[in-house]
Amino acid sequence: MAEAVYILGTLVTLSCAVLLLRGYARVRLRLLLWSGLCFVGLTVANFLVFLDFVVVQNVSLHLARLFSASVAMALLLYGLIWEGE
């Protein structure tokens, strides 16, 4: 059951990333770009959760998950601060 939740979380963040980046391609609002890139990073983090807990159980991917989520949040923070002006 947990595997399905990990996969669904990855698919939801991937669909959000696709929708945000498609919106950016249509409207060219830069905040959509930064939000889309953030969700790409969150998709990677969620996929790493699936890999960590389901596929590769003997190797810890904790630092890689934290790093990808941190980069994703930093992209969104940059977009909110610098593009909000």
Secondary structure, 3 states (H helix, E strand, C coil): CHHHHHHHHHHHHHHHHHHHHHHHHHHCCHHHHHHHHHHHHHHHHHHHHHHHHHHCCCCCCHHHHHHHHHHHHHHHHHHHHHCCC
